[in-house]
Amino acid sequence: MAADKPGYIVREKVASRWGALSYSDFRWFWAHGLLQGIARNMREVLTFLLVFEISGSALQLGLTGLFQAVPSIFFGLIGGALADSVDRKKLLIYTQAANVVSGVILAALVLSNNAEVWHLWLFTSFWSAVSVLGRPAQRAYIPRLVPASQMLNAITWHSSLSQGTLLAGPLAAGFIASWLGIGWAFFANSLVLTGALLAVFAIRAPGTPEGPPRKVSAGVILEGIRFVRMQEVLKAAMVMDLGVMSVGFLRPILPILALEVFEVGRAGLGVLGAAPAIGAVAGSLTLLAVGDFKRKGAVIVLAYAGYAMAMIILGLTPWIGLALVALAITGYMDVIAFTAKQALIQIVSPDQYRGRAASLSSILSVTGNGAGAMEMGALSAAFGAPGALIINSALALSMTGAITLRWMGLWRHES
């Protein structure tokens, strides 16, 4: 048995090949994560698609990505503080309900032909803020759902959702928009979110944090930043991620590639959006097969270089098949670099700094994505999407090389 809260016990079960999924509360939690992830990735594809169909502007696609990123940066630390001071189950319910209601409102606007780009920017910012407020509570809730012996298995099951939903979400968005129209696709998205909300209600485990509420102060945050600055390996890995993603965030220009470059329509956009997820799944399977490896820093450098090379292929190819391969390679390299970076954070950081180091890494990643969306959109407006990809791939390669030479400890690091 594992006592997760005074008066509440998760009873150990007979060993099962399903591990954490043999516990009903975790099954509902995993179903919530599955539906929420599918809906989130559907909504992202639909939002970028509708912005481009309304405006025809690559620059406005980039601005959409920026509106998506800024709230995540601002609310990132607030979400962590909330997760340690309020009922986590209630916080999940409130944030999920806000997603459902706002999704229905947007679907009504689209179906009535009243949606404008500024509406999409407003909803995108709102969804991003709601997501970042609820995400820490979602992760902190897991220890209440399974005994300690199943914790690693539960985290593995939950982490697998990121790749799977990144595959299913874009495909669902593209094909529903193609068959029924983009308004009904947004409505379908709200139905999926409703299912995620009902799954949270079905969880019986309490969500009240143990002990006195914890608070985040400016001094504690600054202490974590100072720690990362003193660790060459962490600093180099985070700066490289920020730099490469600030010129290599691809999702905002996928509608341009689908509708204007390869002319494969809305359904083709769904396939293009799903291709990186296929690569990410392959990357995860590769990591599971290889097991632990010592040269994590070198792997990060090589993965980002491979990501940049895949961007060159995507920018140069006139063939949709090769474009899908290139996008799959970006997903493969991205998950390799991300996993190695997260492993470095756990290895290099003492326990009392791990949370703040991981939080800073997440904020920098979101910042890179937001800046990359804006930069990629602006370059696509000036030089076309293929031209932007070629220019940015050269920039990404240059930054990877320069950061490696500046902090050679990343390349030389051995765990």
Summary of the structure (lengths in Angstrom):
residues: 415
radius of gyration: 21.2
end to end distance: 34.4
largest distance: 63.0
contacts: 1515
relative contact order: 0.15
helix: 83%
strand: 2%
